[in-house]
Amino acid sequence: MELQQKLPADIFFPEIDEATKQFIDATRAQSRALASAEPHPMTFNVEAIRRLTPEARAAFRYIWEREQQRYEEFQRRKMMVN
């Protein structure tokens, strides 16, 4: 699925390792069980992202893309209902 909003193209985001993905997914699943609020777009500070380590940028990109996808899918479903 192609996201409508994009991260800056001039920042290198390395691939994320499988162990970190699994940790993030498990943490996300636990936090989702506690909160059932509507998804919102996840904002970011480009300059702060530039200062992150490559590993942190990889984790950020993984989290941001998943949250953005969740938000865009929510918006599409909401538009189809209305």
FIDREN-709648 format. One line per field, with one value per residue (C-alpha): residue number from 0; x, y, z. Coordinates in Angstrom, 1 decimal. Example, Ala and Ser with C-alpha at 12.3 -4.5 7.8 and 13.67 -1.06 7.14 Angstrom:
nuse	(0,1)
xx	(12.3,13.7)
yy	(-4.5,-1.1)
zz	(7.8,7.1)
END
This chain:
nuse	(0,1,2,3,4,5,6,7,8,9,10,11,12,13,14,15,16,17,18,19,20,21,22,23,24,25,26,27,28,29,30,31,32,33,34,35,36,37,38,39,40,41,42,43,44,45,46,47,48,49,50,51,52,53,54,55,56,57,58,59,60,61,62,63,64,65,66,67,68,69,70,71,72,73,74,75,76,77,78,79,80,81)
xx	(0.0,1.4,1.1,-0.2,2.1,5.8,8.9,11.6,13.4,16.8,17.1,18.5,16.4,18.1,16.1,15.0,16.1,13.5,14.0,13.3,10.2,8.9,9.6,7.8,4.9,4.5,4.7,2.2,-0.2,0.0,-0.6,-3.5,-5.3,-5.2,-6.4,-9.1,-9.0,-9.3,-6.0,-4.4,-1.5,1.8,3.7,7.4,10.3,12.5,15.6,15.2,15.0,18.3,20.0,18.9,21.2,20.6,19.1,16.7,15.7,15.0,12.7,11.1,10.3,8.8,6.6,5.6,4.7,2.6,0.8,0.3,-1.1,-3.5,-4.6,-5.1,-7.1,-9.3,-9.9,-10.8,-13.3,-14.8,-15.3,-16.9,-19.4,-20.3)
yy	(0.0,3.4,6.0,9.4,11.2,10.6,10.9,13.2,11.6,13.2,11.3,7.8,5.3,1.9,-1.4,-2.5,-5.8,-8.5,-8.6,-4.9,-5.2,-8.0,-5.9,-2.9,-5.0,-6.6,-3.2,-1.8,-4.7,-4.2,-0.4,-0.9,-3.2,-0.3,2.5,2.3,5.9,6.9,6.9,10.3,11.2,10.9,14.2,14.4,16.9,16.5,18.1,15.8,12.8,13.9,13.7,10.2,7.2,5.0,2.3,4.8,6.2,2.7,2.1,5.5,4.8,1.4,2.9,5.9,3.9,1.5,4.3,6.3,3.2,2.6,6.3,6.3,3.0,4.4,7.5,5.4,3.3,6.4,8.0,4.8,4.8,8.5)
zz	(0.0,-1.0,1.8,0.9,3.3,2.9,5.0,3.7,0.7,1.6,4.9,4.8,6.7,6.9,7.0,10.5,11.9,12.6,16.4,16.6,14.4,16.7,19.8,18.3,17.2,20.6,22.4,20.0,20.5,24.3,24.0,21.6,24.0,26.5,24.1,21.6,20.4,16.7,14.9,14.1,11.8,13.5,13.3,13.2,13.4,10.3,12.1,15.1,12.7,11.1,14.5,15.2,14.9,11.8,14.0,15.6,12.2,11.1,14.1,13.6,10.0,10.8,13.5,11.5,8.3,10.3,12.1,8.9,7.2,10.1,9.9,6.2,6.3,9.0,6.9,3.8,5.9,7.4,4.0,2.6,5.5,5.0)
END
